[in-house]
């Protein structure tokens, strides 16, 4: 890089789109998406996917400590976001009714539903050990990331 030239800011959405280009395997898509997003989000302790299965969600690819394997429909932050079909941001998970504790270090959480043809097929879940970690900037990033992922969902 030339002296005096500003460092270019990495665009996680462009990186994600390039990384997923041409890929159709859902596990590969979600595994790479969770790894790439983990690189771009600081102060998080878990990021990954739960996929719709029968009457709940089942653990998919993720980055972080081992997690809860199954989440009943409508339970916890993930089940609530899936049932509502909208992003749910929780500043303090201990104050969220019915929160399911997988990692006791988690303090805040954001969950973005993955919707295809009007139906929830899964959720993107991100946890942080900090209270109120997720704001509008993170919400926009994660919702755009889910849009890119869903464009590859066949």
TORMAR-187926 format. One record per residue: x, z, y of N, C-alpha, C, O in turn. Coordinates in Angstrom, 3 decimals. Layout:
<sites>
+----------+----------+----------+----------+----------+----------+----------+----------+----------+----------+----------+----------+
:     n_xx :     n_zz :     n_yy :    ca_xx :    ca_zz :    ca_yy :     c_xx :     c_zz :     c_yy :     o_xx :     o_zz :     o_yy :
+----------+----------+----------+----------+----------+----------+----------+----------+----------+----------+----------+----------+
:        X :        Z :        Y :        X :        Z :        Y :        X :        Z :        Y :        X :        Z :        Y :
...
+----------+----------+----------+----------+----------+----------+----------+----------+----------+----------+----------+----------+
</sites>
This chain:
<sites>
+----------+----------+----------+----------+----------+----------+----------+----------+----------+----------+----------+----------+
:     n_xx :     n_zz :     n_yy :    ca_xx :    ca_zz :    ca_yy :     c_xx :     c_zz :     c_yy :     o_xx :     o_zz :     o_yy :
+----------+----------+----------+----------+----------+----------+----------+----------+----------+----------+----------+----------+
:    0.850 :    0.000 :   -1.176 :    0.000 :    0.000 :    0.000 :    0.890 :    0.000 :    1.230 :    1.933 :    0.653 :    1.252 :
:    0.471 :   -0.739 :    2.261 :    1.261 :   -0.839 :    3.477 :    1.233 :    0.470 :    4.252 :    0.235 :    1.191 :    4.253 :
:    2.352 :    0.762 :    4.914 :    2.424 :    1.967 :    5.736 :    1.401 :    1.864 :    6.857 :    1.230 :    0.802 :    7.456 :
:    0.726 :    2.964 :    7.137 :   -0.245 :    3.012 :    8.216 :   -1.641 :    2.543 :    7.809 :   -2.590 :    2.695 :    8.577 :
:   -1.771 :    1.988 :    6.639 :   -3.083 :    1.518 :    6.187 :   -3.838 :    2.669 :    5.522 :   -3.268 :    3.408 :    4.719 :
:   -5.109 :    2.818 :    5.854 :   -5.897 :    3.912 :    5.289 :   -6.120 :    3.700 :    3.798 :   -6.249 :    2.573 :    3.317 :
:   -6.163 :    4.819 :    3.085 :   -6.476 :    4.773 :    1.662 :   -7.937 :    4.403 :    1.497 :   -8.806 :    4.964 :    2.163 :
:   -8.205 :    3.455 :    0.605 :   -9.580 :    3.060 :    0.356 :  -10.306 :    4.154 :   -0.410 :   -9.753 :    4.757 :   -1.331 :
:  -11.556 :    4.405 :   -0.019 :  -12.387 :    5.373 :   -0.714 :  -12.944 :    4.711 :   -1.967 :  -13.475 :    3.602 :   -1.916 :
:  -12.816 :    5.399 :   -3.073 :  -13.351 :    4.875 :   -4.331 :  -14.866 :    4.983 :   -4.314 :  -15.423 :    5.994 :   -3.885 :
:  -15.521 :    3.941 :   -4.781 :  -16.973 :    3.904 :   -4.835 :  -17.405 :    4.101 :   -6.290 :  -17.283 :    3.182 :   -7.100 :
:  -17.910 :    5.294 :   -6.627 :  -18.260 :    5.567 :   -8.018 :  -19.348 :    4.653 :   -8.570 :  -19.366 :    4.372 :   -9.769 :
:  -20.250 :    4.186 :   -7.719 :  -21.320 :    3.312 :   -8.195 :  -20.758 :    1.942 :   -8.562 :  -21.125 :    1.383 :   -9.596 :
:  -19.873 :    1.395 :   -7.728 :  -19.233 :    0.113 :   -8.055 :  -18.368 :    0.252 :   -9.304 :  -18.345 :   -0.637 :  -10.155 :
:  -17.652 :    1.383 :   -9.409 :  -16.827 :    1.623 :  -10.595 :  -17.694 :    1.713 :  -11.852 :  -17.336 :    1.174 :  -12.899 :
:  -18.821 :    2.388 :  -11.742 :  -19.721 :    2.530 :  -12.885 :  -20.282 :    1.174 :  -13.303 :  -20.308 :    0.847 :  -14.490 :
:  -20.727 :    0.390 :  -12.332 :  -21.266 :   -0.936 :  -12.642 :  -20.213 :   -1.804 :  -13.332 :  -20.523 :   -2.504 :  -14.296 :
:  -18.982 :   -1.761 :  -12.849 :  -17.905 :   -2.549 :  -13.458 :  -17.593 :   -2.041 :  -14.862 :  -17.364 :   -2.833 :  -15.776 :
:  -17.585 :   -0.737 :  -15.029 :  -17.285 :   -0.133 :  -16.325 :  -18.331 :   -0.492 :  -17.379 :  -17.999 :   -0.694 :  -18.547 :
:  -19.583 :   -0.570 :  -16.964 :  -20.673 :   -0.826 :  -17.902 :  -21.001 :   -2.312 :  -18.073 :  -21.788 :   -2.673 :  -18.948 :
:  -20.410 :   -3.162 :  -17.257 :  -20.718 :   -4.597 :  -17.290 :  -20.594 :   -5.159 :  -18.707 :  -19.556 :   -5.032 :  -19.356 :
:  -21.671 :   -5.778 :  -19.163 :  -21.666 :   -6.432 :  -20.459 :  -21.877 :   -5.514 :  -21.656 :  -22.007 :   -5.996 :  -22.781 :
:  -21.912 :   -4.200 :  -21.436 :  -22.071 :   -3.267 :  -22.560 :  -23.553 :   -3.029 :  -22.843 :  -24.354 :   -2.883 :  -21.920 :
:  -23.908 :   -2.991 :  -24.124 :  -25.295 :   -2.740 :  -24.507 :  -25.456 :   -1.506 :  -25.384 :  -26.580 :   -1.060 :  -25.618 :
:  -24.348 :   -0.945 :  -25.875 :  -24.455 :    0.229 :  -26.735 :  -24.731 :    1.461 :  -25.880 :  -23.939 :    1.813 :  -25.005 :
:  -25.866 :    2.112 :  -26.142 :  -26.281 :    3.246 :  -25.312 :  -25.306 :    4.417 :  -25.354 :  -25.060 :    5.056 :  -24.331 :
:  -24.753 :    4.701 :  -26.520 :  -23.808 :    5.822 :  -26.618 :  -22.561 :    5.524 :  -25.791 :  -22.073 :    6.396 :  -25.073 :
:  -22.045 :    4.312 :  -25.885 :  -20.867 :    3.930 :  -25.098 :  -21.164 :    3.998 :  -23.605 :  -20.341 :    4.472 :  -22.822 :
:  -22.344 :    3.521 :  -23.216 :  -22.739 :    3.551 :  -21.805 :  -22.769 :    4.982 :  -21.283 :  -22.199 :    5.274 :  -20.231 :
:  -23.431 :    5.874 :  -22.013 :  -23.582 :    7.257 :  -21.556 :  -22.272 :    8.028 :  -21.621 :  -22.002 :    8.863 :  -20.758 :
:  -21.453 :    7.756 :  -22.636 :  -20.160 :    8.436 :  -22.753 :  -19.262 :    8.073 :  -21.568 :  -18.675 :    8.952 :  -20.937 :
:  -19.158 :    6.786 :  -21.273 :  -18.323 :    6.375 :  -20.149 :  -18.903 :    6.809 :  -18.813 :  -18.157 :    7.169 :  -17.902 :
:  -20.225 :    6.779 :  -18.684 :  -20.850 :    7.216 :  -17.434 :  -20.571 :    8.694 :  -17.173 :  -20.243 :    9.070 :  -16.047 :
:  -20.697 :    9.535 :  -18.196 :  -20.444 :   10.970 :  -17.985 :  -18.980 :   11.214 :  -17.640 :  -18.683 :   12.054 :  -16.791 :
:  -18.059 :   10.495 :  -18.282 :  -16.632 :   10.665 :  -17.986 :  -16.301 :   10.211 :  -16.570 :  -15.567 :   10.892 :  -15.855 :
:  -16.835 :    9.072 :  -16.165 :  -16.546 :    8.559 :  -14.829 :  -17.140 :    9.458 :  -13.752 :  -16.470 :    9.770 :  -12.768 :
:  -18.392 :    9.879 :  -13.930 :  -19.015 :   10.741 :  -12.929 :  -18.305 :   12.087 :  -12.824 :  -18.221 :   12.660 :  -11.737 :
:  -17.800 :   12.590 :  -13.932 :  -17.046 :   13.853 :  -13.897 :  -15.817 :   13.717 :  -13.011 :  -15.442 :   14.663 :  -12.318 :
:  -15.187 :   12.542 :  -13.029 :  -14.010 :   12.304 :  -12.180 :  -14.364 :   12.343 :  -10.694 :  -13.531 :   12.713 :   -9.867 :
:  -15.588 :   11.964 :  -10.356 :  -15.990 :   11.851 :   -8.958 :  -16.680 :   13.091 :   -8.410 :  -16.835 :   13.218 :   -7.195 :
:  -17.090 :   13.992 :   -9.261 :  -17.770 :   15.203 :   -8.802 :  -16.861 :   16.406 :   -9.014 :  -16.467 :   16.708 :  -10.140 :
:  -16.538 :   17.080 :   -7.937 :  -15.727 :   18.289 :   -8.073 :  -16.642 :   19.511 :   -8.164 :  -17.834 :   19.434 :   -7.867 :
:  -16.079 :   20.609 :   -8.570 :  -16.776 :   21.893 :   -8.645 :  -18.002 :   21.838 :   -9.563 :  -19.043 :   22.421 :   -9.262 :
:  -17.858 :   21.127 :  -10.685 :  -18.895 :   21.138 :  -11.710 :  -18.277 :   21.627 :  -13.010 :  -17.068 :   21.508 :  -13.211 :
:  -19.104 :   22.177 :  -13.891 :  -18.592 :   22.634 :  -15.182 :  -19.246 :   21.919 :  -16.364 :  -18.866 :   22.147 :  -17.512 :
:  -20.236 :   21.046 :  -16.086 :  -20.868 :   20.309 :  -17.174 :  -21.595 :   19.107 :  -16.595 :  -22.241 :   19.204 :  -15.551 :
:  -21.487 :   17.974 :  -17.280 :  -22.246 :   16.781 :  -16.913 :  -22.538 :   16.010 :  -18.184 :  -21.655 :   15.815 :  -19.019 :
:  -23.764 :   15.577 :  -18.325 :  -24.101 :   14.817 :  -19.523 :  -25.552 :   14.416 :  -19.568 :  -26.295 :   14.538 :  -18.594 :
:  -25.929 :   13.933 :  -20.732 :  -27.246 :   13.355 :  -20.917 :  -28.010 :   14.046 :  -22.042 :  -27.436 :   14.461 :  -23.048 :
:  -29.301 :   14.153 :  -21.842 :  -30.229 :   14.542 :  -22.890 :  -31.175 :   13.367 :  -23.057 :  -31.656 :   12.806 :  -22.072 :
:  -31.443 :   12.994 :  -24.296 :  -32.265 :   11.827 :  -24.580 :  -33.609 :   12.230 :  -25.172 :  -33.698 :   13.168 :  -25.964 :
:  -34.644 :   11.511 :  -24.779 :  -36.002 :   11.787 :  -25.261 :  -36.082 :   11.551 :  -26.758 :  -35.643 :   10.518 :  -27.264 :
:  -36.639 :   12.506 :  -27.447 :  -36.846 :   12.400 :  -28.887 :  -38.105 :   13.190 :  -29.235 :  -38.150 :   14.407 :  -29.052 :
:  -39.114 :   12.503 :  -29.732 :  -40.388 :   13.114 :  -30.101 :  -40.940 :   13.977 :  -28.975 :  -41.324 :   13.436 :  -27.938 :
:  -40.994 :   15.297 :  -29.137 :  -41.605 :   16.151 :  -28.127 :  -40.591 :   16.954 :  -27.321 :  -40.859 :   18.091 :  -26.931 :
:  -39.436 :   16.365 :  -27.074 :  -38.430 :   17.061 :  -26.281 :  -37.226 :   16.197 :  -25.994 :  -37.283 :   14.968 :  -26.049 :
:  -36.132 :   16.870 :  -25.686 :  -34.877 :   16.199 :  -25.358 :  -33.799 :   16.665 :  -26.326 :  -33.774 :   17.829 :  -26.725 :
:  -32.905 :   15.749 :  -26.702 :  -31.801 :   16.084 :  -27.589 :  -30.489 :   15.717 :  -26.896 :  -30.411 :   14.721 :  -26.177 :
:  -29.484 :   16.519 :  -27.119 :  -28.184 :   16.346 :  -26.486 :  -27.581 :   14.977 :  -26.776 :  -27.596 :   14.504 :  -27.912 :
:  -27.057 :   14.358 :  -25.739 :  -26.356 :   13.086 :  -25.843 :  -24.923 :   13.264 :  -25.373 :  -24.430 :   14.391 :  -25.320 :
:  -24.240 :   12.170 :  -25.029 :  -22.856 :   12.256 :  -24.559 :  -22.727 :   13.148 :  -23.328 :  -23.596 :   13.152 :  -22.456 :
:  -21.628 :   13.905 :  -23.270 :  -21.418 :   14.828 :  -22.157 :  -19.941 :   15.154 :  -21.995 :  -19.116 :   14.813 :  -22.843 :
:  -19.624 :   15.819 :  -20.891 :  -18.303 :   16.349 :  -20.592 :  -18.485 :   17.828 :  -20.267 :  -19.234 :   18.172 :  -19.353 :
:  -17.811 :   18.701 :  -21.001 :  -17.923 :   20.131 :  -20.749 :  -17.964 :   20.914 :  -22.039 :  -17.691 :   20.381 :  -23.114 :
:  -18.309 :   22.185 :  -21.926 :  -18.404 :   23.051 :  -23.092 :  -19.572 :   22.629 :  -23.981 :  -20.490 :   21.955 :  -23.512 :
:  -19.550 :   23.016 :  -25.260 :  -20.701 :   22.726 :  -26.124 :  -21.992 :   23.212 :  -25.450 :  -22.005 :   24.215 :  -24.737 :
:  -23.072 :   22.466 :  -25.702 :  -24.320 :   22.728 :  -24.984 :  -25.488 :   22.917 :  -25.937 :  -25.370 :   22.714 :  -27.146 :
:  -26.611 :   23.308 :  -25.368 :  -27.851 :   23.408 :  -26.123 :  -28.155 :   22.039 :  -26.715 :  -27.998 :   21.024 :  -26.037 :
:  -28.583 :   21.998 :  -27.960 :  -28.811 :   20.718 :  -28.625 :  -30.206 :   20.174 :  -28.340 :  -30.359 :   18.977 :  -28.095 :
:  -31.211 :   21.020 :  -28.366 :  -32.588 :   20.551 :  -28.160 :  -33.274 :   21.354 :  -27.059 :  -33.141 :   22.575 :  -26.972 :
:  -34.006 :   20.632 :  -26.230 :  -34.764 :   21.254 :  -25.147 :  -36.223 :   20.828 :  -25.301 :  -36.519 :   19.634 :  -25.261 :
:  -37.135 :   21.781 :  -25.475 :  -38.553 :   21.433 :  -25.608 :  -39.103 :   20.796 :  -24.326 :  -38.648 :   21.102 :  -23.224 :
:  -40.064 :   19.927 :  -24.486 :  -40.690 :   19.245 :  -23.358 :  -41.202 :   20.277 :  -22.347 :  -41.866 :   21.247 :  -22.712 :
:  -40.881 :   20.047 :  -21.075 :  -41.359 :   20.910 :  -20.007 :  -40.619 :   22.223 :  -19.845 :  -40.977 :   23.014 :  -18.973 :
:  -39.588 :   22.488 :  -20.658 :  -38.852 :   23.755 :  -20.568 :  -37.533 :   23.560 :  -19.845 :  -36.917 :   22.498 :  -19.935 :
:  -37.103 :   24.582 :  -19.132 :  -35.834 :   24.529 :  -18.428 :  -35.842 :   23.475 :  -17.332 :  -36.861 :   22.830 :  -17.083 :
:  -34.708 :   23.307 :  -16.686 :  -34.603 :   22.341 :  -15.593 :  -34.706 :   20.915 :  -16.140 :  -35.364 :   20.067 :  -15.539 :
:  -34.062 :   20.650 :  -17.271 :  -34.100 :   19.304 :  -17.859 :  -35.513 :   18.914 :  -18.281 :  -35.986 :   17.826 :  -17.955 :
:  -36.173 :   19.794 :  -18.996 :  -37.530 :   19.508 :  -19.449 :  -38.506 :   19.370 :  -18.300 :  -39.447 :   18.580 :  -18.371 :
:  -38.285 :   20.141 :  -17.233 :  -39.135 :   20.064 :  -16.049 :  -38.951 :   18.728 :  -15.335 :  -39.933 :   18.087 :  -14.960 :
:  -37.707 :   18.306 :  -15.145 :  -37.439 :   17.018 :  -14.492 :  -38.035 :   15.875 :  -15.293 :  -38.585 :   14.931 :  -14.726 :
:  -37.924 :   15.961 :  -16.616 :  -38.490 :   14.915 :  -17.475 :  -40.011 :   14.888 :  -17.360 :  -40.606 :   13.817 :  -17.244 :
:  -40.635 :   16.048 :  -17.391 :  -42.094 :   16.121 :  -17.307 :  -42.615 :   15.652 :  -15.955 :  -43.666 :   15.016 :  -15.876 :
:  -41.874 :   15.969 :  -14.883 :  -42.277 :   15.591 :  -13.528 :  -41.890 :   14.157 :  -13.183 :  -42.412 :   13.583 :  -12.227 :
:  -40.973 :   13.580 :  -13.961 :  -40.446 :   12.233 :  -13.690 :  -39.825 :   12.150 :  -12.299 :  -39.969 :   11.148 :  -11.598 :
:  -39.124 :   13.234 :  -11.907 :  -38.429 :   13.231 :  -10.622 :  -37.232 :   14.162 :  -10.682 :  -37.166 :   15.067 :  -11.514 :
:  -36.292 :   13.922 :   -9.783 :  -35.083 :   14.729 :   -9.719 :  -35.435 :   16.162 :   -9.342 :  -36.259 :   16.410 :   -8.462 :
:  -34.787 :   17.102 :  -10.035 :  -34.966 :   18.521 :   -9.731 :  -33.591 :   19.108 :   -9.411 :  -32.652 :   18.999 :  -10.200 :
:  -33.496 :   19.731 :   -8.241 :  -32.268 :   20.410 :   -7.818 :  -32.564 :   21.897 :   -7.741 :  -33.533 :   22.318 :   -7.110 :
:  -31.717 :   22.688 :   -8.390 :  -31.917 :   24.137 :   -8.416 :  -30.667 :   24.806 :   -7.845 :  -29.574 :   24.672 :   -8.395 :
:  -30.841 :   25.529 :   -6.734 :  -29.721 :   26.196 :   -6.073 :  -29.216 :   27.407 :   -6.847 :  -28.024 :   27.715 :   -6.817 :
:  -30.129 :   28.101 :   -7.545 :  -29.774 :   29.283 :   -8.323 :  -30.558 :   29.248 :   -9.633 :  -31.743 :   29.578 :   -9.666 :
:  -29.885 :   28.847 :  -10.707 :  -30.581 :   28.689 :  -11.992 :  -31.172 :   29.996 :  -12.504 :  -32.139 :   29.978 :  -13.265 :
:  -30.606 :   31.125 :  -12.098 :  -31.119 :   32.412 :  -12.568 :  -32.466 :   32.748 :  -11.928 :  -33.180 :   33.628 :  -12.409 :
:  -32.811 :   32.052 :  -10.850 :  -34.098 :   32.258 :  -10.198 :  -35.125 :   31.213 :  -10.637 :  -36.271 :   31.244 :  -10.190 :
:  -34.713 :   30.281 :  -11.519 :  -35.618 :   29.222 :  -11.982 :  -36.381 :   29.726 :  -13.199 :  -35.770 :   30.063 :  -14.213 :
:  -37.720 :   29.783 :  -13.112 :  -38.511 :   30.276 :  -14.250 :  -38.286 :   29.419 :  -15.500 :  -38.421 :   28.196 :  -15.453 :
:  -37.947 :   30.062 :  -16.602 :  -37.757 :   29.352 :  -17.863 :  -36.421 :   28.659 :  -18.013 :  -36.245 :   27.848 :  -18.921 :
:  -35.470 :   28.964 :  -17.135 :  -34.145 :   28.337 :  -17.239 :  -33.549 :   28.607 :  -18.616 :  -33.620 :   29.724 :  -19.129 :
:  -32.968 :   27.582 :  -19.200 :  -32.319 :   27.705 :  -20.507 :  -30.823 :   27.807 :  -20.265 :  -30.211 :   26.874 :  -19.745 :
:  -30.236 :   28.927 :  -20.636 :  -28.815 :   29.139 :  -20.408 :  -27.998 :   28.581 :  -21.557 :  -28.079 :   29.063 :  -22.687 :
:  -27.208 :   27.558 :  -21.254 :  -26.265 :   27.022 :  -22.246 :  -24.876 :   27.575 :  -21.946 :  -24.182 :   28.059 :  -22.840 :
:  -24.478 :   27.496 :  -20.672 :  -23.186 :   28.029 :  -20.228 :  -23.484 :   29.107 :  -19.194 :  -23.991 :   28.795 :  -18.117 :
:  -23.181 :   30.365 :  -19.497 :  -23.493 :   31.442 :  -18.552 :  -22.772 :   31.321 :  -17.215 :  -23.146 :   31.990 :  -16.252 :
:  -21.731 :   30.468 :  -17.140 :  -21.007 :   30.272 :  -15.883 :  -21.797 :   29.392 :  -14.908 :  -21.508 :   29.399 :  -13.712 :
:  -22.777 :   28.642 :  -15.389 :  -23.552 :   27.755 :  -14.524 :  -24.417 :   28.549 :  -13.569 :  -25.093 :   29.502 :  -13.955 :
:  -24.381 :   28.133 :  -12.307 :  -25.165 :   28.817 :  -11.273 :  -26.176 :   27.897 :  -10.606 :  -27.254 :   28.337 :  -10.208 :
:  -25.822 :   26.599 :  -10.480 :  -26.752 :   25.630 :   -9.898 :  -26.784 :   24.382 :  -10.767 :  -25.891 :   24.154 :  -11.582 :
:  -27.834 :   23.571 :  -10.580 :  -28.036 :   22.440 :  -11.480 :  -28.840 :   21.350 :  -10.782 :  -29.686 :   21.623 :   -9.931 :
:  -28.554 :   20.113 :  -11.165 :  -29.354 :   18.976 :  -10.721 :  -29.626 :   18.107 :  -11.942 :  -28.729 :   17.847 :  -12.744 :
:  -30.865 :   17.663 :  -12.074 :  -31.268 :   16.840 :  -13.219 :  -32.025 :   15.621 :  -12.696 :  -32.986 :   15.741 :  -11.936 :
:  -31.560 :   14.433 :  -13.129 :  -32.176 :   13.168 :  -12.724 :  -32.791 :   12.517 :  -13.955 :  -32.087 :   12.260 :  -14.932 :
:  -34.105 :   12.245 :  -13.924 :  -34.725 :   11.588 :  -15.080 :  -34.300 :   10.123 :  -15.188 :  -34.069 :    9.450 :  -14.183 :
:  -34.203 :    9.657 :  -16.411 :  -33.900 :    8.261 :  -16.709 :  -35.218 :    7.621 :  -17.149 :  -35.772 :    7.983 :  -18.187 :
:  -35.717 :    6.666 :  -16.354 :  -37.036 :    6.096 :  -16.607 :  -36.916 :    4.600 :  -16.866 :  -36.293 :    3.869 :  -16.097 :
:  -37.523 :    4.161 :  -17.963 :  -37.564 :    2.740 :  -18.318 :  -39.018 :    2.379 :  -18.603 :  -39.680 :    3.020 :  -19.420 :
:  -39.502 :    1.351 :  -17.924 :  -40.889 :    0.894 :  -18.095 :  -41.888 :    2.046 :  -17.945 :  -42.859 :    2.143 :  -18.696 :
:  -41.631 :    2.920 :  -16.958 :  -42.538 :    4.011 :  -16.658 :  -42.439 :    5.228 :  -17.563 :  -43.138 :    6.218 :  -17.347 :
:  -41.581 :    5.166 :  -18.572 :  -41.424 :    6.274 :  -19.513 :  -40.047 :    6.914 :  -19.401 :  -39.045 :    6.220 :  -19.229 :
:  -40.001 :    8.225 :  -19.498 :  -38.722 :    8.943 :  -19.486 :  -38.025 :    8.719 :  -20.822 :  -38.596 :    8.976 :  -21.881 :
:  -36.790 :    8.240 :  -20.763 :  -35.997 :    8.036 :  -21.976 :  -34.884 :    9.072 :  -22.091 :  -34.218 :    9.171 :  -23.121 :
:  -34.691 :    9.843 :  -21.020 :  -33.666 :   10.880 :  -21.025 :  -33.480 :   11.433 :  -19.631 :  -34.223 :   11.106 :  -18.706 :
:  -32.460 :   12.289 :  -19.498 :  -32.107 :   12.853 :  -18.192 :  -30.596 :   12.942 :  -18.070 :  -29.881 :   13.081 :  -19.063 :
:  -30.124 :   12.858 :  -16.835 :  -28.730 :   13.153 :  -16.491 :  -28.730 :   14.567 :  -15.935 :  -29.460 :   14.867 :  -14.991 :
:  -27.919 :   15.429 :  -16.512 :  -27.880 :   16.853 :  -16.159 :  -26.487 :   17.206 :  -15.671 :  -25.497 :   16.863 :  -16.318 :
:  -26.399 :   17.894 :  -14.526 :  -25.110 :   18.322 :  -13.979 :  -25.223 :   19.790 :  -13.581 :  -26.156 :   20.187 :  -12.883 :
:  -24.259 :   20.589 :  -14.038 :  -24.217 :   22.024 :  -13.735 :  -22.965 :   22.360 :  -12.931 :  -21.936 :   21.693 :  -13.048 :
:  -23.073 :   23.405 :  -12.115 :  -21.934 :   23.897 :  -11.342 :  -21.865 :   25.419 :  -11.427 :  -22.892 :   26.090 :  -11.524 :
:  -20.648 :   25.958 :  -11.391 :  -20.512 :   27.410 :  -11.348 :  -20.753 :   27.990 :   -9.947 :  -20.667 :   29.204 :   -9.758 :
:  -21.055 :   27.126 :   -8.963 :  -21.322 :   27.558 :   -7.591 :  -22.819 :   27.536 :   -7.306 :  -23.533 :   26.660 :   -7.794 :
:  -23.291 :   28.486 :   -6.528 :  -24.669 :   28.459 :   -6.049 :  -24.840 :   27.297 :   -5.064 :  -23.923 :   26.986 :   -4.303 :
:  -25.993 :   26.668 :   -5.079 :  -26.351 :   25.618 :   -4.113 :  -25.288 :   24.532 :   -3.998 :  -24.984 :   24.083 :   -2.893 :
:  -24.723 :   24.106 :   -5.120 :  -23.653 :   23.108 :   -5.116 :  -24.147 :   21.706 :   -4.782 :  -23.392 :   20.911 :   -4.223 :
:  -25.399 :   21.384 :   -5.110 :  -25.864 :   20.002 :   -5.035 :  -26.787 :   19.772 :   -3.843 :  -27.820 :   20.424 :   -3.692 :
:  -26.382 :   18.826 :   -3.007 :  -27.173 :   18.471 :   -1.828 :  -27.647 :   17.033 :   -1.909 :  -27.653 :   16.421 :   -2.976 :
:  -28.044 :   16.508 :   -0.760 :  -28.580 :   15.146 :   -0.687 :  -27.536 :   14.111 :   -1.104 :  -27.872 :   13.124 :   -1.758 :
:  -26.286 :   14.327 :   -0.736 :  -25.219 :   13.382 :   -1.094 :  -25.103 :   13.239 :   -2.619 :  -25.025 :   12.125 :   -3.136 :
:  -25.092 :   14.360 :   -3.327 :  -24.989 :   14.326 :   -4.789 :  -26.256 :   13.746 :   -5.420 :  -26.197 :   13.001 :   -6.399 :
:  -27.384 :   14.100 :   -4.847 :  -28.654 :   13.566 :   -5.357 :  -28.661 :   12.038 :   -5.283 :  -28.996 :   11.362 :   -6.256 :
:  -28.289 :   11.503 :   -4.120 :  -28.256 :   10.049 :   -3.937 :  -27.268 :    9.397 :   -4.904 :  -27.584 :    8.375 :   -5.514 :
:  -26.093 :    9.972 :   -5.047 :  -25.089 :    9.424 :   -5.959 :  -25.606 :    9.392 :   -7.389 :  -25.498 :    8.369 :   -8.067 :
:  -26.164 :   10.497 :   -7.850 :  -26.617 :   10.582 :   -9.237 :  -27.846 :    9.708 :   -9.496 :  -27.977 :    9.136 :  -10.579 :
:  -28.733 :    9.601 :   -8.530 :  -29.892 :    8.720 :   -8.702 :  -29.452 :    7.256 :   -8.756 :  -29.994 :    6.476 :   -9.540 :
:  -28.474 :    6.880 :   -7.929 :  -27.948 :    5.509 :   -7.982 :  -27.229 :    5.265 :   -9.308 :  -27.341 :    4.184 :   -9.886 :
:  -26.500 :    6.256 :   -9.786 :  -25.814 :    6.127 :  -11.075 :  -26.824 :    5.891 :  -12.192 :  -26.602 :    5.047 :  -13.060 :
:  -27.930 :    6.630 :  -12.176 :  -28.964 :    6.445 :  -13.192 :  -29.569 :    5.046 :  -13.083 :  -29.876 :    4.433 :  -14.105 :
:  -29.744 :    4.534 :  -11.875 :  -30.247 :    3.165 :  -11.711 :  -29.309 :    2.160 :  -12.384 :  -29.765 :    1.247 :  -13.073 :
:  -28.001 :    2.330 :  -12.184 :  -27.019 :    1.438 :  -12.808 :  -27.098 :    1.555 :  -14.334 :  -27.088 :    0.546 :  -15.039 :
:  -27.176 :    2.770 :  -14.829 :  -27.266 :    2.991 :  -16.272 :  -28.522 :    2.338 :  -16.835 :  -28.467 :    1.681 :  -17.875 :
:  -29.642 :    2.511 :  -16.163 :  -30.902 :    1.983 :  -16.675 :  -30.928 :    0.451 :  -16.631 :  -31.666 :   -0.171 :  -17.395 :
:  -30.146 :   -0.156 :  -15.761 :  -30.052 :   -1.623 :  -15.734 :  -29.397 :   -2.154 :  -17.012 :  -29.534 :   -3.333 :  -17.336 :
:  -28.686 :   -1.282 :  -17.739 :  -28.018 :   -1.659 :  -18.990 :  -28.773 :   -1.158 :  -20.221 :  -28.292 :   -1.306 :  -21.345 :
:  -29.946 :   -0.568 :  -20.016 :  -30.719 :    0.055 :  -21.104 :  -31.641 :   -0.991 :  -21.716 :  -32.643 :   -1.374 :  -21.112 :
:  -31.303 :   -1.447 :  -22.908 :  -32.095 :   -2.502 :  -23.565 :  -32.913 :   -1.950 :  -24.705 :  -33.636 :   -2.696 :  -25.365 :
+----------+----------+----------+----------+----------+----------+----------+----------+----------+----------+----------+----------+
</sites>
